[in-house]
Amino acid sequence: MINISGVISVALFYLLILGVGIWAARKKQAGNDSEEEVMLAGRSIGLFVGIFTMTATWVGGGYINGTAEAIYTQGLIWCQAPFGYALSLVFGGIFFANQMRRQGYVTMLDPLQDAFGGRMGGLLFLPALCGEVFWAAGILAALGATLSVIIDMDHDTAVVFSSCIAVFYTLFGGLYSVAYTDVIQLFCIFIGLWMCVPFAWANEHVQPLSSQEVDWIGSVDSKEYGFYLDQGLLLILGGIPWQVYFQRVLSSKSAGRAQILSYVAAIGCVIMAIPPVLIGAIARSTAWNETDYHGAWPLTSEETSMILPMVLQYLTPDFVSFFGLGAVSAAVMSSADSSVLSASSMFARNVYKLIFRQRASEMEIIWVMRVSIFVVGILATIMALTIPSIYGLWSMCSDLVYVILFPQLLMVVHFKDYCNTYGSLSAYIIALVVRISGGEPLLSLPALIKYPGWDEAEQRQLFPFRTMAMLISLFTLAGVSWGTKYVFEGGYLAPGYDLFRCVVNIPEDVVRVGEPAEGEMAVMTSGAMGPLYGSAAATLVGKDEMNGRINPALETDDDDPAIDLAEVKKRQAQQTQL
């Protein structure tokens, strides 16, 4: 029978989140529907809100549920996510936040499309999109299961209702709503889970954590060192190239503040992991067959994935479990709205605008983004209701983000002159093939190549093949880019063979105009054929130039001289006449 008081508590919590989301939407400047205003909150996120929303980048439903599950099943030493994602924020702040924010990009894919072209950017969009959508679907499914455990609410009803709330306030408020609701949600997570810890700890069926019979620390077998390293690097380096992170970075008021937010959020990730770590340890020291729990014993994988709501349900009083339920719901909402907004922003700007409708107005882009929010929300909801192995799909996509996107983003941010579209496409294909060849047990995808240390019993790779795939992708990108540049510039191949038009066969109507000043996004321009892209073919015009003024911050050099706006307009007029 459904628990009415539990339903009322969840409804009140959702009304609170919805109210804050709608209030935050009103902070958007009236009549200002620019990309920066909606996607990046006008680059005006303050320090307090910025810290909370940056921390919420990773602290969500999967984070707290997964942390508790890892402690219960394998022990603290295998709970790599809190430390891995915290380090990803630190390294993201050191190596990417300053450079990305200083260039004034709008999405994570902007520098990739600037370097490799619109169509290649569309290919790179696919793993990023799938990762965000599957992540949102997975945590919505987890919320449905949580509500069904604690208050006997129908799983499908919980998923649909939660999705509708998240999509509604994201639809109208953009990043403003997402950021300000993150503040409320993180407070709810922290207070709700900490309230549950002492009650669960004091339960009569829980043994002392210091008992020798309870090993909640765990250990790593020597044969698993490679697998352990692979998973750690996947979290640290693979946690960087996500739009949910860069949306916060690029919404900061300055490059320096973006770095500060990353470092403080890393500390926040570790602090927010303490309650679920304790809950997982408590669950591990609980004799579940002596509680009111009447399911399978020992717990199956399906039960262990819901270990946090089980602790709330069976080891704490009802009024406490409802606060914990609010914490779980808050965690899910803070993840779902961020993923939906991130995927929609990338599609509207990097696919619709830069590939299909280069001359689309900003209002048109905003409406495309709003429709995309609706579509992505529906897509994630359908997946949460129908696909049994959501986390398997997300796991595969997060691997692809690591092996495909990280090397390419690293190269275009720090070594842009040493990569081109040929190298990007080659690295993309090779990384995809190597990763898929390793198989995926969660999806019952067989391993085509069994690397050294293959675990026959569990059908998994113990060799760090994901990291190997990432390194192969990185070296392929640099090597093929150097090779194509060498053969074309050395005259070994005629310019006509430069099919991607990014080395020597560069269109005559494309010119390069300096670099944008801090806080200014590069604007692509060309002749009547519309924007043309490529590492050597991008046309960059600062905002001041678009207004008819020469930006004094633009730098010139002998190899890449800047030209004034009059010359750009002259060439555009000639192309139009042709």
N, C-alpha and C positions, 0 to 999 in steps of 0.2 A: 504494500500500500504506500502511496506516495506521501512523503513527509511534508505537510502543509507549511509548518513553521520554517522548514528549510527552504521551501520554494519562495516564501515571503522574504527571507533574508537575502537570497540570491537576486530576487526582483529589485529589492531596495538598493543593493549594491550596483546592479546594472543601471538603475535610474541615476545613481550618483555619477557613474562614469559617463553616461549619456549627457547629463547636465553639464559636466565639466567640459566635455568635448564640444558641445554647442556653444558654451560660453567662450571657449578658446577660439572657436571659429570666428567670433565677432572681433577678435584682435586683428584679424586681417584688415588691411587698409581698405576702406570703402572704395569700390570702383577699381581697385588695383588687382587685376587678375593676371599678372605677369607670371612667367614660369618661376622666377625666383621667389615671388611672394607665396605661391601655392606649394611648390615643391620644396623650397628651402626656407619658408617662413621669413622671406625678405632678408635673409642672412642676418637676422637680428635676435637670435636665441640668446638669452642671458646666461650668466654663469651658473646660477642655481638650477634653472630648468635644464640647461645644457648638460650638467653633470648627471641629472636623473635620467634624461632621455638617452644619453650616451651609455649609461650603465644598463638601461633596458634593451640596448642593442642585443645582448646575449641573455640577460636574466629574464627568462620567460617560462612558459609552461614546460617545454622540453628540458630546460635547464634545471629547474627544481625537481621535477619528476625523475629525470635521468640521473641526477646526482644521488637522490635517495636510493634509486634502483641499483646504481653502481656500488654503493656502499654495502647494500644488502647482499648482492650476488657475488661480488669479488673483493670488496674491502676498499679501504681508503686509498691504498697505493694505486689502484686501478681507476680511481675517480679523477681522471685527467682533465675533464672539461673546465672546472673552475680555474685551475692554474693555467691551462692551455689558452683559454679565451682571454684571461687577464694578460698573459704575455702577448697575445695577438694584438691587444689594444696598445700595449707598450711599444711593440715593434711598428705597429701602424702609425703611432704618433711620431716615432723617431724617423722613419723612412718614407712615409707617404703623406701624412696629414698636412705638413707644412707646404710641400710641393704642390699638392692638389688644390689646397685652399688658395695659395698664392696665385695660381693661374686662373682662379675664378671659374672652374668647371661647374657644371650643373649636376651631372651624374657621373658615376664611376666609368661609364663607357665612353665619355667624351674624349679623353686622351687616346683611347684605343681607336676610335673612329678617325680622329685627327691624324693618327700615324698610319693606319692601315686601310682607311676608306670605309664608306658606308656599308657596303655589302659584307665585308669582313667583320665589321662591327655588329651586323645583324647575326652572323654566325656565333660570335662571342656572347651575344645576348641570350642565346638558347640555354646554356648551362646556368647562367645567372637567373633567368626566369624560372626554370624548373626548380632550382634550389629554393627560391622564395615561395613558390606556389606549394611545393610539397611540404615545406616546413610549416606553412600556415595550415595546410590540410592535416598534418600530423598532430599539431597541438590542438586543433579543433576536435579531432577524434579523441584525443586524450581527455579533453574537458568533458565530452559526452560520457565517456566511461567513468570519470570521476563523479559526475552528478548522479549517474545511475547507481554507483556504489553507496554514496552517502545519503541521498534523499529519494532514491528509487525513481528519479525522473527518467522518462523515456530518452534513450540515447539520441535518437534522431531529432527529437524536439529540442534537446539541449544544444546540439550542434547548430541547427538552423537558427535558433534564437540568438545564440552568441555571435554567430557570423553576421546576422542582420544588424545588431547593435554596433559592432566594430566597423562594418562597411558604411553605416549611416553617418556616423560623426566624421569618419575619414573622408567621405565623399564631399562634405561641405567645408570642412576646416583644413584639409591638407595637413601639412606638417605641424601647424599650430595645434590642432586638436590632438594629434598623435603625441606631441611633446608634452603638453600639459596634462593629458590623461596618464602619461607615463609617471608623472610625479605622484599622483594619487595611487596608481597601481603598485608602485614600488613600496610606498608606505604600507599599503594593505598586505603585500607579500611579507614584508619584514615583521610587522606587528602580529599578523595572523599566525604565521608559523612559529614565532617565538612564544606566543601565547599557548600553543599546543605542546611545546617541548616539555615543560615541567610536569604537565598532567600525564603525558605519555610515559615519561621517565619514572613517575611515581606509581604506575600501574602495577598491580600485584603479580602480573604474569611476565614482567620484564626483569631479567637478571641484571645485576650490576655490570656496567661496561668493563669494569676492571677484572671481572671474573676470567679465569684461565680457560673456561669452557667457551668463551665468546671471543672469536678472532675477527674483529671488524677492521683490522689494519690490512690484512691480506699479504700476499707476496708475489713476486715475479719469478717464474721458473727461468733457468738459464736459456732454454731453447726459445723463450718468448721475448728475448731482449730486442730482436729486430722488429717484431710486431709492435712491441711497446713503444719503441722509438718512432716507428711509422705513424702510429696513432697520435703520438705527441706532436710531431711536426705537422700532421694534418690539421690539428686544432690550432696550433700557433700560426703557421704560415697560411694555411687554408682558411683561417678565420679572418684574414685581412680583406680579400677581394669580394666583399659583399656590399651591395648598395645600401643596406640598412645601416652599415657603419659609415660609409662615405656620405650618406644623406645628412648625418649629424655633423660630420667634419665640414662639409661644404656650407652648412647653415650657420656656422660660427661667424662671429663678427670679424675675426682676423685669423691669420694662419697660426700665430702664437697661441691664441686661445684654443684653437682646434687641438693643438698638441697637449695643452694643459688638461683639457677635457678628457682626452684619451688616457692620460696617466692617472687622473683621479678616478675615472670609471673603472680602470683596472683594479684599483683598490676596492671599489664598490662591488665588483664581481666576486672577489674573494670573500668579502664580508657577507654578501647575500647568500653565499653558499654554506655558511656555518649552520643555519637551522636545518636545511635538508640533509646535511651530513650527519647531524645528530639524530634526526628522525630515521635515517637509514641505519645507523648504528643501533638505535633502540629496536627497530624492526628485526635486526639480525639477532638480538639477544632476547627475543620474545618467543615463548612457546605458543605458537598460533593455534595448535590443536586444543589448548586449554582455554582459549577465549571464546567469544560468541561467533567467531568465524567458523563456518561449516563447509567451506570449499575444500579443494584438493589439498592434501598434505603428504609429503612436502609440497611447497608452492610450485606451481608450474610457471613457465615463462610468461604466460598471460597474466597470472596473478602478480608476479614480481614487477611487471611494468606498472602496476597500480599500487605499489607498496606504500607510497605516501598517502593517498586517500584511504587505504586500509588502516593505517595507523590512526588517522583522524577519526575514522568510523568506529574502530573497535577498542582503542586504547585511551580515548578522551571522552569527556561528557558531551552531550548533544550540543549545548550552547557553545562550547569551545570548538567542536568540529565544524560548526557553521562559520565561525571566524576563519578557520583554516580553509574551508571551502571558498570563502571570499578571496583568500590569498591565492589559491590555485586558479580561480576564475580570473583574478587580476593578472596573474602571470600569463595566462593564455591570451587575454585581450591585448596585453602590451606587446606580445609577439605577433599576433595575427594582424593587427592594424598596421604595424611597421612593414611587414612583408608585403601586404596588399599595396600599400602606398609606394614602396620601392619598385615592385614589379611594374606597376602602372606608370610611374615616372619614366622608367627606362624605355618602356614601349612607346609612350607618347613622344618623347624627345628623340631617342636614338633609332627608333625603327620608323615610326610614322612620319616624323618631320624630316630627319636627315636622310632617309632613303626614298620615301614615296612623295612627300609634300614639302619640298624644301622652302617654298614660299608661303607656307601656311602662316596665318596670323597667330599671335600669342593666345587670343581668345579661342581660336580653333584648337590649338594644342591643349589648352586647359580642358575643353569639353571632351576631347579625345581621352585625356587622362581620367576624367570623371567616369566616362563610359567604361574605361579599362578597369577602374577600381571596382565597378559593379560586376564586370565580367570575371575578373580574377577572384573576387569574393565568391561568386557562384561556382566557379571552377573548383576552388579549394573546398567549398562545402560539399559538392558532389563527390569529390575524391574522398573526403572524410567519411561519407556515408556508404561508399561502395567498395573502395579498395582496401583489402585486408592488411597489406604490408606497406602502409604509408611510410613508416620509418625506414623500410628497406629502400624505397624510392628516394627518400631524402638523403640517405646515406650514400647512395650511388651519385646523386647530384652534387653533394658536398665534396665527394672525391673528385668529380670532374672540375669543380671550381678550383680545387687545389692544383690538379695536374695541368689544367688548360689555362685558367685565367691568371693565376698567380705569376707564372713566368712572363706572360705577356704584359701584365700591368707593371711588373718590376722593370722590364726592358723599356717600355715607353716613358716611364717616369724618370728613370735614371740614365738610360743609354739609348735615347731616342734616335740618335744618329747612326746607330749600329743595327737597326732592324727595319724591315720593310714588309710589304704585304706577302711576298713569296715566302719569307721565313715564317710569318704568322700562320698562313694556311698550312704549311708543312708541319709546323709544330702542333697545330690543332689536331690534324689527322693522326699523327703518330701518337700523341698523348692519349687520344680517344681509343685507338686500337690497343695500346699497351695496357691501359686501365681495364678495358672490357675483357682482355685476354686473361686477366687475373681472376675473373669470376666474382660473384657476389652471393654468399650463402643466404642472406635475407630475402633475396629475390629468386632463389633456386637457380641462379645463373651459373652454369658449370665453368670451371677453370680450363681454358684452352691451353694454358702454359702453367705447369706446376714448378714453381721456383724452388730453389734449395730450402729445405726445412718444411716442405709441404706436410700439413697435418691431415693425415688420411682419415682419422677418426671423426674430426669435426669439419672436414672438407673446407679448410681455410689456409690462406697463405701466411706463413710466419716470417717470410722474407719481406723486407720493407719495399715492396714493389711499387707502392703509390709514390713514395719519395723518389724511387728510381725513375718512374714515368715522368715526374715533374722535372727532374734534372735532364732527362733525355729531351723533353720538350724545350727546356731552356737552351740547351746546346744546339738543338735543331734550329730554333729561331735565330740564334746568333750566326750559326754556320751557314745556313741557306741564305740569309740576308747578305752576309759577306760574299758568298760565292756568286750570287746573282749580280751584286754590285760590281764585282771584279770582272765578270765576263762581259757585262754590258759596257762599263766605262772603259774597259781595256780594248774594246772593239772586237772581241771574239764572237759576239753575236750582234747582228744588226739591230738598230733601235726598233724596227718593226716587230721584233719578237718580244718586246717588253709589253706583254698583253695587259698587265695590270697598270701600266702607265705610271710607274712610281719610281723608276730609276733614271732612264734617259729619254723615254718616249713620253715626255710630259706635255700636255696640251699647251699651246702657245698663249691661250687666253688666261692661264693661271699664273698668278704672281703671288709672292709671299711678302707680307708687310709686317716686319718686326714681331715682337712678342707683346702680349697685353700686360698692362700694369696690374699690380696686385688688386684682386677683387673684380677684375674684368674678365668676362668670358670671351674667348676668341669667336669671331663671327666668320663663317665660311662664305666666300663670294666667288663668283666667276662670271662667265659670259652667259649667253642666252640659253645654253644647254643646262643651266643650273649648276649647283655646287659640284666640283670634282675634288676627289680626295686622294691622299697618298702621302707617305712620309716626306716626299720632296715636292708635293703638288698642292699642299694646303695653302689657302689664302687666308691670312689672319688680319683682321682689321679691328682695332680697338674701338670702344664705344665713342670716345671723343672724336675719332675720325669719321664715324658714321654720322656725326652731327656737323661735319664740315670743318672740324678743327684737327690739327695735327697734335697727337698726344706726345707731350715732351718726354714721357717715360719710355717711349719706344726707342730701342737701341738699334744702331746700324753697325755693320762691319763690311769689310771689303768683299767677303765671300757671299754675303746675303744682303745687299743694299736695300734699305727701305725706300719706298716711293710714296709720293703724296697722293691724296684722294683724287686729285684731278686726273692723274695718270690712270688710276683704277677706273674712273668713270669713262675716260676716253676709250680704253680697251673694251669695256663693256658695250659702249655705243657702237664700236666697230663690229663686234660680234653680232649685235642685234641686227645691224644692217645686212650682214652676210646671211 
